[in-house]
Amino acid sequence: MNQEEIQVGDVVWLKSGSPAMTVDGFHQTSKNFYRCFWFNAERSAVSEYFNQLSLTKEESELKLLLDKTEGQSA
């Protein structure tokens, strides 16, 4: 299986849907895990490590649906 080439500075999303996240680095012991930053609903920066297999550089339709749902609850 051919994996996407993800680099520091890339904007990525979880394949299952998520806000846009920026890749900031790699896990110290495993280059297969990327540290990603994003802003939560309170506009605070959040970071977490994600396996490269769970990330995509393509914005998904699921993410767009999540944005519309959030806008309706406000």
SEFIZA-3560 file (N, C-alpha, C; in Angstrom, 3 decimals):
REM SEFIZA-3560
<numar><xx>0.845</xx><yy>-1.187</yy><zz>0.000</zz><atom>N</atom></numar>
<numar><xx>0.000</xx><yy>0.000</yy><zz>0.000</zz><atom>CA</atom></numar>
<numar><xx>0.885</xx><yy>1.243</yy><zz>0.000</zz><atom>C</atom></numar>
<numar><xx>0.643</xx><yy>2.171</yy><zz>-0.894</zz><atom>N</atom></numar>
<numar><xx>1.422</xx><yy>3.387</yy><zz>-1.011</zz><atom>CA</atom></numar>
<numar><xx>0.877</xx><yy>4.458</yy><zz>-0.067</zz><atom>C</atom></numar>
<numar><xx>1.690</xx><yy>4.927</yy><zz>0.880</zz><atom>N</atom></numar>
<numar><xx>1.277</xx><yy>5.929</yy><zz>1.851</zz><atom>CA</atom></numar>
<numar><xx>1.578</xx><yy>7.329</yy><zz>1.327</zz><atom>C</atom></numar>
<numar><xx>0.727</xx><yy>8.284</yy><zz>1.732</zz><atom>N</atom></numar>
<numar><xx>0.977</xx><yy>9.675</yy><zz>1.384</zz><atom>CA</atom></numar>
<numar><xx>2.261</xx><yy>10.148</yy><zz>2.048</zz><atom>C</atom></numar>
<numar><xx>2.996</xx><yy>10.981</yy><zz>1.361</zz><atom>N</atom></numar>
<numar><xx>4.194</xx><yy>11.583</yy><zz>1.933</zz><atom>CA</atom></numar>
<numar><xx>3.753</xx><yy>12.800</yy><zz>2.741</zz><atom>C</atom></numar>
<numar><xx>3.877</xx><yy>12.708</yy><zz>4.059</zz><atom>N</atom></numar>
<numar><xx>3.488</xx><yy>13.799</yy><zz>4.943</zz><atom>CA</atom></numar>
<numar><xx>4.751</xx><yy>14.422</yy><zz>5.504</zz><atom>C</atom></numar>
<numar><xx>4.820</xx><yy>15.749</yy><zz>5.457</zz><atom>N</atom></numar>
<numar><xx>5.998</xx><yy>16.482</yy><zz>5.898</zz><atom>CA</atom></numar>
<numar><xx>5.615</xx><yy>17.475</yy><zz>6.992</zz><atom>C</atom></numar>
<numar><xx>6.602</xx><yy>17.891</yy><zz>7.783</zz><atom>N</atom></numar>
<numar><xx>6.382</xx><yy>18.945</yy><zz>8.775</zz><atom>CA</atom></numar>
<numar><xx>5.884</xx><yy>20.187</yy><zz>8.045</zz><atom>C</atom></numar>
<numar><xx>4.833</xx><yy>20.792</yy><zz>8.570</zz><atom>N</atom></numar>
<numar><xx>4.237</xx><yy>21.972</yy><zz>7.957</zz><atom>CA</atom></numar>
<numar><xx>3.002</xx><yy>21.676</yy><zz>7.124</zz><atom>C</atom></numar>
<numar><xx>2.778</xx><yy>20.409</yy><zz>6.775</zz><atom>N</atom></numar>
<numar><xx>1.594</xx><yy>20.038</yy><zz>5.996</zz><atom>CA</atom></numar>
<numar><xx>0.327</xx><yy>20.188</yy><zz>6.826</zz><atom>C</atom></numar>
<numar><xx>-0.761</xx><yy>20.528</yy><zz>6.168</zz><atom>N</atom></numar>
<numar><xx>-2.079</xx><yy>20.537</yy><zz>6.790</zz><atom>CA</atom></numar>
<numar><xx>-2.701</xx><yy>19.177</yy><zz>6.517</zz><atom>C</atom></numar>
<numar><xx>-3.178</xx><yy>18.523</yy><zz>7.581</zz><atom>N</atom></numar>
<numar><xx>-3.736</xx><yy>17.172</yy><zz>7.468</zz><atom>CA</atom></numar>
<numar><xx>-5.048</xx><yy>17.071</yy><zz>8.233</zz><atom>C</atom></numar>
<numar><xx>-5.767</xx><yy>15.987</yy><zz>7.964</zz><atom>N</atom></numar>
<numar><xx>-7.011</xx><yy>15.665</yy><zz>8.661</zz><atom>CA</atom></numar>
<numar><xx>-6.970</xx><yy>14.197</yy><zz>9.014</zz><atom>C</atom></numar>
<numar><xx>-7.709</xx><yy>13.813</yy><zz>10.045</zz><atom>N</atom></numar>
<numar><xx>-7.907</xx><yy>12.398</yy><zz>10.299</zz><atom>CA</atom></numar>
<numar><xx>-8.808</xx><yy>11.855</yy><zz>9.202</zz><atom>C</atom></numar>
<numar><xx>-8.564</xx><yy>10.648</yy><zz>8.760</zz><atom>N</atom></numar>
<numar><xx>-9.393</xx><yy>10.040</yy><zz>7.718</zz><atom>CA</atom></numar>
<numar><xx>-10.840</xx><yy>9.904</yy><zz>8.180</zz><atom>C</atom></numar>
<numar><xx>-11.044</xx><yy>9.794</yy><zz>9.487</zz><atom>N</atom></numar>
<numar><xx>-12.400</xx><yy>9.659</yy><zz>10.034</zz><atom>CA</atom></numar>
<numar><xx>-13.086</xx><yy>11.005</yy><zz>10.235</zz><atom>C</atom></numar>
<numar><xx>-12.378</xx><yy>12.102</yy><zz>9.956</zz><atom>N</atom></numar>
<numar><xx>-12.925</xx><yy>13.443</yy><zz>10.119</zz><atom>CA</atom></numar>
<numar><xx>-12.296</xx><yy>14.144</yy><zz>11.307</zz><atom>C</atom></numar>
<numar><xx>-11.946</xx><yy>15.410</yy><zz>11.131</zz><atom>N</atom></numar>
<numar><xx>-11.325</xx><yy>16.200</yy><zz>12.193</zz><atom>CA</atom></numar>
<numar><xx>-11.193</xx><yy>17.635</yy><zz>11.718</zz><atom>C</atom></numar>
<numar><xx>-10.828</xx><yy>18.548</yy><zz>12.625</zz><atom>N</atom></numar>
<numar><xx>-10.474</xx><yy>19.886</yy><zz>12.152</zz><atom>CA</atom></numar>
<numar><xx>-9.150</xx><yy>19.815</yy><zz>11.390</zz><atom>C</atom></numar>
<numar><xx>-8.841</xx><yy>20.862</yy><zz>10.647</zz><atom>N</atom></numar>
<numar><xx>-7.545</xx><yy>20.934</yy><zz>9.977</zz><atom>CA</atom></numar>
<numar><xx>-6.456</xx><yy>20.983</yy><zz>11.043</zz><atom>C</atom></numar>
<numar><xx>-5.398</xx><yy>20.208</yy><zz>10.837</zz><atom>N</atom></numar>
<numar><xx>-4.291</xx><yy>20.145</yy><zz>11.787</zz><atom>CA</atom></numar>
<numar><xx>-2.992</xx><yy>20.391</yy><zz>11.032</zz><atom>C</atom></numar>
<numar><xx>-2.002</xx><yy>20.979</yy><zz>11.705</zz><atom>N</atom></numar>
<numar><xx>-0.696</xx><yy>21.213</yy><zz>11.106</zz><atom>CA</atom></numar>
<numar><xx>0.309</xx><yy>20.258</yy><zz>11.710</zz><atom>C</atom></numar>
<numar><xx>1.057</xx><yy>19.564</yy><zz>10.853</zz><atom>N</atom></numar>
<numar><xx>2.088</xx><yy>18.635</yy><zz>11.313</zz><atom>CA</atom></numar>
<numar><xx>3.272</xx><yy>19.451</yy><zz>11.818</zz><atom>C</atom></numar>
<numar><xx>3.689</xx><yy>19.161</yy><zz>13.060</zz><atom>N</atom></numar>
<numar><xx>4.762</xx><yy>19.917</yy><zz>13.701</zz><atom>CA</atom></numar>
<numar><xx>6.024</xx><yy>19.098</yy><zz>13.909</zz><atom>C</atom></numar>
<numar><xx>5.907</xx><yy>17.788</yy><zz>13.900</zz><atom>N</atom></numar>
<numar><xx>7.090</xx><yy>16.960</yy><zz>14.126</zz><atom>CA</atom></numar>
<numar><xx>6.737</xx><yy>15.487</yy><zz>14.169</zz><atom>C</atom></numar>
<numar><xx>7.704</xx><yy>14.704</yy><zz>14.597</zz><atom>N</atom></numar>
<numar><xx>7.566</xx><yy>13.257</yy><zz>14.654</zz><atom>CA</atom></numar>
<numar><xx>7.765</xx><yy>12.793</yy><zz>16.086</zz><atom>C</atom></numar>
<numar><xx>7.238</xx><yy>11.615</yy><zz>16.395</zz><atom>N</atom></numar>
<numar><xx>7.466</xx><yy>11.007</yy><zz>17.699</zz><atom>CA</atom></numar>
<numar><xx>8.949</xx><yy>10.636</yy><zz>17.800</zz><atom>C</atom></numar>
<numar><xx>9.530</xx><yy>10.773</yy><zz>18.992</zz><atom>N</atom></numar>
<numar><xx>10.962</xx><yy>10.535</yy><zz>19.172</zz><atom>CA</atom></numar>
<numar><xx>11.379</xx><yy>9.114</yy><zz>18.828</zz><atom>C</atom></numar>
<numar><xx>10.523</xx><yy>8.144</yy><zz>19.107</zz><atom>N</atom></numar>
<numar><xx>10.920</xx><yy>6.751</yy><zz>18.891</zz><atom>CA</atom></numar>
<numar><xx>10.282</xx><yy>6.102</yy><zz>17.669</zz><atom>C</atom></numar>
<numar><xx>9.295</xx><yy>6.756</yy><zz>17.072</zz><atom>N</atom></numar>
<numar><xx>8.634</xx><yy>6.166</yy><zz>15.913</zz><atom>CA</atom></numar>
<numar><xx>8.318</xx><yy>7.235</yy><zz>14.877</zz><atom>C</atom></numar>
<numar><xx>8.955</xx><yy>7.152</yy><zz>13.743</zz><atom>N</atom></numar>
<numar><xx>8.702</xx><yy>8.120</yy><zz>12.664</zz><atom>CA</atom></numar>
<numar><xx>7.338</xx><yy>7.920</yy><zz>12.018</zz><atom>C</atom></numar>
<numar><xx>6.600</xx><yy>6.876</yy><zz>12.427</zz><atom>N</atom></numar>
<numar><xx>5.258</xx><yy>6.636</yy><zz>11.891</zz><atom>CA</atom></numar>
<numar><xx>4.196</xx><yy>7.445</yy><zz>12.621</zz><atom>C</atom></numar>
<numar><xx>4.567</xx><yy>8.160</yy><zz>13.677</zz><atom>N</atom></numar>
<numar><xx>3.622</xx><yy>8.980</yy><zz>14.423</zz><atom>CA</atom></numar>
<numar><xx>3.995</xx><yy>10.440</yy><zz>14.273</zz><atom>C</atom></numar>
<numar><xx>3.018</xx><yy>11.241</yy><zz>13.871</zz><atom>N</atom></numar>
<numar><xx>3.219</xx><yy>12.662</yy><zz>13.646</zz><atom>CA</atom></numar>
<numar><xx>2.551</xx><yy>13.468</yy><zz>14.755</zz><atom>C</atom></numar>
<numar><xx>3.234</xx><yy>14.532</yy><zz>15.216</zz><atom>N</atom></numar>
<numar><xx>2.608</xx><yy>15.440</yy><zz>16.172</zz><atom>CA</atom></numar>
<numar><xx>1.877</xx><yy>16.507</yy><zz>15.373</zz><atom>C</atom></numar>
<numar><xx>0.589</xx><yy>16.663</yy><zz>15.684</zz><atom>N</atom></numar>
<numar><xx>-0.256</xx><yy>17.612</yy><zz>14.971</zz><atom>CA</atom></numar>
<numar><xx>-0.829</xx><yy>18.636</yy><zz>15.942</zz><atom>C</atom></numar>
<numar><xx>-0.953</xx><yy>19.881</yy><zz>15.491</zz><atom>N</atom></numar>
<numar><xx>-1.556</xx><yy>20.959</yy><zz>16.263</zz><atom>CA</atom></numar>
<numar><xx>-2.828</xx><yy>21.423</yy><zz>15.572</zz><atom>C</atom></numar>
<numar><xx>-3.813</xx><yy>21.834</yy><zz>16.378</zz><atom>N</atom></numar>
<numar><xx>-5.039</xx><yy>22.437</yy><zz>15.871</zz><atom>CA</atom></numar>
<numar><xx>-5.621</xx><yy>23.302</yy><zz>16.972</zz><atom>C</atom></numar>
<numar><xx>-6.651</xx><yy>24.056</yy><zz>16.650</zz><atom>N</atom></numar>
<numar><xx>-7.320</xx><yy>24.905</yy><zz>17.631</zz><atom>CA</atom></numar>
<numar><xx>-8.671</xx><yy>24.304</yy><zz>17.973</zz><atom>C</atom></numar>
<numar><xx>-8.959</xx><yy>24.199</yy><zz>19.274</zz><atom>N</atom></numar>
<numar><xx>-10.234</xx><yy>23.636</yy><zz>19.711</zz><atom>CA</atom></numar>
<numar><xx>-11.322</xx><yy>24.706</yy><zz>19.715</zz><atom>C</atom></numar>
<numar><xx>-12.513</xx><yy>24.365</yy><zz>20.179</zz><atom>N</atom></numar>
<numar><xx>-13.652</xx><yy>25.284</yy><zz>20.174</zz><atom>CA</atom></numar>
<numar><xx>-13.393</xx><yy>26.529</yy><zz>21.015</zz><atom>C</atom></numar>
<numar><xx>-12.530</xx><yy>26.422</yy><zz>22.037</zz><atom>N</atom></numar>
<numar><xx>-12.193</xx><yy>27.565</yy><zz>22.886</zz><atom>CA</atom></numar>
<numar><xx>-11.035</xx><yy>28.380</yy><zz>22.304</zz><atom>C</atom></numar>
<numar><xx>-10.608</xx><yy>28.024</yy><zz>21.093</zz><atom>N</atom></numar>
<numar><xx>-9.510</xx><yy>28.675</yy><zz>20.379</zz><atom>CA</atom></numar>
<numar><xx>-8.162</xx><yy>28.523</yy><zz>21.075</zz><atom>C</atom></numar>
<numar><xx>-8.021</xx><yy>27.423</yy><zz>21.808</zz><atom>N</atom></numar>
<numar><xx>-6.744</xx><yy>27.082</yy><zz>22.433</zz><atom>CA</atom></numar>
<numar><xx>-6.027</xx><yy>26.069</yy><zz>21.558</zz><atom>C</atom></numar>
<numar><xx>-4.707</xx><yy>26.196</yy><zz>21.472</zz><atom>N</atom></numar>
<numar><xx>-3.923</xx><yy>25.244</yy><zz>20.688</zz><atom>CA</atom></numar>
<numar><xx>-3.874</xx><yy>23.903</yy><zz>21.418</zz><atom>C</atom></numar>
<numar><xx>-4.047</xx><yy>22.836</yy><zz>20.651</zz><atom>N</atom></numar>
<numar><xx>-4.033</xx><yy>21.470</yy><zz>21.168</zz><atom>CA</atom></numar>
<numar><xx>-3.069</xx><yy>20.674</yy><zz>20.285</zz><atom>C</atom></numar>
<numar><xx>-2.370</xx><yy>19.706</yy><zz>20.886</zz><atom>N</atom></numar>
<numar><xx>-1.510</xx><yy>18.844</yy><zz>20.072</zz><atom>CA</atom></numar>
<numar><xx>-1.673</xx><yy>17.398</yy><zz>20.508</zz><atom>C</atom></numar>
<numar><xx>-1.429</xx><yy>16.511</yy><zz>19.573</zz><atom>N</atom></numar>
<numar><xx>-1.517</xx><yy>15.072</yy><zz>19.839</zz><atom>CA</atom></numar>
<numar><xx>-0.717</xx><yy>14.350</yy><zz>18.761</zz><atom>C</atom></numar>
<numar><xx>-0.287</xx><yy>13.126</yy><zz>19.063</zz><atom>N</atom></numar>
<numar><xx>0.398</xx><yy>12.286</yy><zz>18.090</zz><atom>CA</atom></numar>
<numar><xx>-0.616</xx><yy>11.379</yy><zz>17.400</zz><atom>C</atom></numar>
<numar><xx>-0.463</xx><yy>11.226</yy><zz>16.081</zz><atom>N</atom></numar>
<numar><xx>-1.341</xx><yy>10.362</yy><zz>15.294</zz><atom>CA</atom></numar>
<numar><xx>-0.507</xx><yy>9.469</yy><zz>14.392</zz><atom>C</atom></numar>
<numar><xx>-0.942</xx><yy>8.230</yy><zz>14.240</zz><atom>N</atom></numar>
<numar><xx>-0.307</xx><yy>7.301</yy><zz>13.318</zz><atom>CA</atom></numar>
<numar><xx>-0.503</xx><yy>7.804</yy><zz>11.900</zz><atom>C</atom></numar>
<numar><xx>0.527</xx><yy>7.692</yy><zz>11.077</zz><atom>N</atom></numar>
<numar><xx>0.430</xx><yy>8.189</yy><zz>9.702</zz><atom>CA</atom></numar>
<numar><xx>-0.702</xx><yy>7.517</yy><zz>8.926</zz><atom>C</atom></numar>
<numar><xx>-1.047</xx><yy>6.287</yy><zz>9.288</zz><atom>N</atom></numar>
<numar><xx>-2.116</xx><yy>5.582</yy><zz>8.579</zz><atom>CA</atom></numar>
<numar><xx>-3.485</xx><yy>6.200</yy><zz>8.829</zz><atom>C</atom></numar>
<numar><xx>-3.622</xx><yy>7.005</yy><zz>9.891</zz><atom>N</atom></numar>
<numar><xx>-4.908</xx><yy>7.623</yy><zz>10.208</zz><atom>CA</atom></numar>
<numar><xx>-5.040</xx><yy>9.024</yy><zz>9.615</zz><atom>C</atom></numar>
<numar><xx>-3.981</xx><yy>9.526</yy><zz>8.958</zz><atom>N</atom></numar>
<numar><xx>-3.971</xx><yy>10.893</yy><zz>8.442</zz><atom>CA</atom></numar>
<numar><xx>-4.073</xx><yy>10.946</yy><zz>6.930</zz><atom>C</atom></numar>
<numar><xx>-4.643</xx><yy>12.055</yy><zz>6.450</zz><atom>N</atom></numar>
<numar><xx>-4.704</xx><yy>12.316</yy><zz>5.014</zz><atom>CA</atom></numar>
<numar><xx>-4.465</xx><yy>13.798</yy><zz>4.765</zz><atom>C</atom></numar>
<numar><xx>-3.940</xx><yy>14.117</yy><zz>3.590</zz><atom>N</atom></numar>
<numar><xx>-3.763</xx><yy>15.524</yy><zz>3.207</zz><atom>CA</atom></numar>
<numar><xx>-4.975</xx><yy>16.019</yy><zz>2.416</zz><atom>C</atom></numar>
<numar><xx>-5.940</xx><yy>15.155</yy><zz>2.208</zz><atom>N</atom></numar>
<numar><xx>-7.150</xx><yy>15.509</yy><zz>1.465</zz><atom>CA</atom></numar>
<numar><xx>-8.277</xx><yy>15.855</yy><zz>2.430</zz><atom>C</atom></numar>
<numar><xx>-8.838</xx><yy>17.042</yy><zz>2.295</zz><atom>N</atom></numar>
<numar><xx>-9.980</xx><yy>17.430</yy><zz>3.118</zz><atom>CA</atom></numar>
<numar><xx>-11.170</xx><yy>16.576</yy><zz>2.710</zz><atom>C</atom></numar>
<numar><xx>-11.785</xx><yy>15.906</yy><zz>3.676</zz><atom>N</atom></numar>
<numar><xx>-12.862</xx><yy>14.971</yy><zz>3.362</zz><atom>CA</atom></numar>
<numar><xx>-14.231</xx><yy>15.635</yy><zz>3.422</zz><atom>C</atom></numar>
<numar><xx>-15.196</xx><yy>15.015</yy><zz>2.756</zz><atom>N</atom></numar>
<numar><xx>-16.572</xx><yy>15.501</yy><zz>2.812</zz><atom>CA</atom></numar>
<numar><xx>-17.115</xx><yy>15.375</yy><zz>4.226</zz><atom>C</atom></numar>
<numar><xx>-16.662</xx><yy>14.377</yy><zz>4.988</zz><atom>N</atom></numar>
<numar><xx>-17.091</xx><yy>14.215</yy><zz>6.372</zz><atom>CA</atom></numar>
<numar><xx>-16.711</xx><yy>15.441</yy><zz>7.187</zz><atom>C</atom></numar>
<numar><xx>-15.510</xx><yy>15.970</yy><zz>6.990</zz><atom>N</atom></numar>
<numar><xx>-15.065</xx><yy>17.169</yy><zz>7.696</zz><atom>CA</atom></numar>
<numar><xx>-15.986</xx><yy>18.329</yy><zz>7.356</zz><atom>C</atom></numar>
<numar><xx>-16.370</xx><yy>18.467</yy><zz>6.105</zz><atom>N</atom></numar>
<numar><xx>-17.260</xx><yy>19.550</yy><zz>5.692</zz><atom>CA</atom></numar>
<numar><xx>-18.629</xx><yy>19.408</yy><zz>6.348</zz><atom>C</atom></numar>
<numar><xx>-19.121</xx><yy>18.180</yy><zz>6.492</zz><atom>N</atom></numar>
<numar><xx>-20.392</xx><yy>17.954</yy><zz>7.172</zz><atom>CA</atom></numar>
<numar><xx>-20.298</xx><yy>18.317</yy><zz>8.647</zz><atom>C</atom></numar>
<numar><xx>-19.173</xx><yy>18.014</yy><zz>9.288</zz><atom>N</atom></numar>
<numar><xx>-18.977</xx><yy>18.364</yy><zz>10.696</zz><atom>CA</atom></numar>
<numar><xx>-19.000</xx><yy>19.877</yy><zz>10.881</zz><atom>C</atom></numar>
<numar><xx>-18.377</xx><yy>20.616</yy><zz>9.965</zz><atom>N</atom></numar>
<numar><xx>-18.381</xx><yy>22.078</yy><zz>10.040</zz><atom>CA</atom></numar>
<numar><xx>-19.791</xx><yy>22.633</yy><zz>9.959</zz><atom>C</atom></numar>
<numar><xx>-20.614</xx><yy>22.084</yy><zz>9.057</zz><atom>N</atom></numar>
<numar><xx>-21.991</xx><yy>22.556</yy><zz>8.913</zz><atom>CA</atom></numar>
<numar><xx>-22.794</xx><yy>22.275</yy><zz>10.176</zz><atom>C</atom></numar>
<numar><xx>-22.603</xx><yy>21.123</yy><zz>10.769</zz><atom>N</atom></numar>
<numar><xx>-23.316</xx><yy>20.761</yy><zz>12.001</zz><atom>CA</atom></numar>
<numar><xx>-22.939</xx><yy>21.687</yy><zz>13.146</zz><atom>C</atom></numar>
<numar><xx>-21.656</xx><yy>22.005</yy><zz>13.292</zz><atom>N</atom></numar>
<numar><xx>-21.200</xx><yy>22.914</yy><zz>14.342</zz><atom>CA</atom></numar>
<numar><xx>-21.812</xx><yy>24.295</yy><zz>14.165</zz><atom>C</atom></numar>
<numar><xx>-21.916</xx><yy>24.754</yy><zz>12.944</zz><atom>N</atom></numar>
<numar><xx>-22.493</xx><yy>26.075</yy><zz>12.661</zz><atom>CA</atom></numar>
<numar><xx>-23.956</xx><yy>26.154</yy><zz>13.025</zz><atom>C</atom></numar>
<numar><xx>-24.694</xx><yy>25.046</yy><zz>12.928</zz><atom>N</atom></numar>
<numar><xx>-26.119</xx><yy>25.041</yy><zz>13.230</zz><atom>CA</atom></numar>
<numar><xx>-26.376</xx><yy>25.051</yy><zz>14.737</zz><atom>C</atom></numar>
<numar><xx>-25.451</xx><yy>24.531</yy><zz>15.535</zz><atom>N</atom></numar>
<numar><xx>-25.667</xx><yy>24.464</yy><zz>16.974</zz><atom>CA</atom></numar>
<numar><xx>-25.333</xx><yy>25.758</yy><zz>17.668</zz><atom>C</atom></numar>
<numar><xx>-24.730</xx><yy>26.704</yy><zz>16.981</zz><atom>N</atom></numar>
<numar><xx>-24.333</xx><yy>27.977</yy><zz>17.595</zz><atom>CA</atom></numar>
<numar><xx>-25.493</xx><yy>28.930</yy><zz>17.704</zz><atom>C</atom></numar>
//
